[in-house]
Amino acid sequence: MGRTVAEMGSGNQPLDMIIMKKGADDVLVMANTNRPVFKVKFKDIEAYQGKLTTPIGESYATGGVGFVSLPVMNVVQLDKLDETKMLLVQRKTNGDLDLFSNDRSL
């Protein structure tokens, strides 16, 4: 049986997920409906002993496994370019879609 290990913000839904490398660590990179792209280390998920069974008390607050918000918003699709670089499709404020790669390591 599974367990909830992270709350990543009220009203937020995952759009796309990929697995990348950060040094020796595998990380989950996730694009979301109304948050920046998130990065979560798999070893942090594995090490987390708790479970979330009640709602987070404050609106839009997070809980459980820690994650890092990457400095990019409105990403609708992710793909791996190689083990450490990714391609992103981002919706701009005018509605256009831009395709770009991250220019630095995660």
JOBELGI-V869760 format. One record per residue. N is the residue number from 1. RES is the residue in one letter. PHI is phi as a letter, one per 30 degrees, with the letter a starting at -180 (* if undefined). NEAR is the number of other C-alpha atoms within 12 Angstrom. Layout:
N:RES:PHI:NEAR
N:RES:PHI:NEAR
//
This chain:
1:M:*:3
2:G:d:8
3:R:b:15
4:T:d:19
5:V:c:25
6:A:a:28
7:E:c:29
8:M:c:35
9:G:j:26
10:S:e:21
11:G:i:15
12:N:c:21
13:Q:b:20
14:P:d:27
15:L:c:24
16:D:a:24
17:M:b:26
18:I:b:30
19:I:c:28
20:M:b:29
21:K:c:24
22:K:b:22
23:G:i:12
24:A:d:12
25:D:c:19
26:D:d:22
27:V:b:27
28:L:c:33
29:V:c:38
30:M:b:38
31:A:d:38
32:N:b:30
33:T:d:24
34:N:b:23
35:R:b:29
36:P:d:27
37:V:d:38
38:F:c:39
39:K:b:33
40:V:b:34
41:K:d:27
42:F:d:24
43:K:d:18
44:D:d:22
45:I:d:24
46:E:d:18
47:A:d:14
48:Y:d:20
49:Q:c:15
50:G:d:18
51:K:a:19
52:L:c:20
53:T:b:15
54:T:b:14
55:P:d:19
56:I:d:17
57:G:d:14
58:E:c:12
59:S:e:14
60:Y:i:16
61:A:d:17
62:T:c:24
63:G:a:25
64:G:i:26
65:V:e:26
66:G:d:22
67:F:b:27
68:V:c:22
69:S:d:22
70:L:d:22
71:P:d:16
72:V:b:27
73:M:c:23
74:N:h:32
75:V:d:37
76:V:c:31
77:Q:a:29
78:L:b:33
79:D:a:27
80:K:d:23
81:L:d:19
82:D:a:16
83:E:d:21
84:T:b:26
85:K:b:23
86:M:b:31
87:L:c:28
88:L:b:31
89:V:c:27
90:Q:b:28
91:R:d:21
92:K:d:15
93:T:d:11
94:N:d:9
95:G:j:11
96:D:d:13
97:L:c:16
98:D:c:19
99:L:c:19
100:F:a:20
101:S:c:23
102:N:d:23
103:D:c:12
104:R:b:12
105:S:d:16
106:L:d:28
//
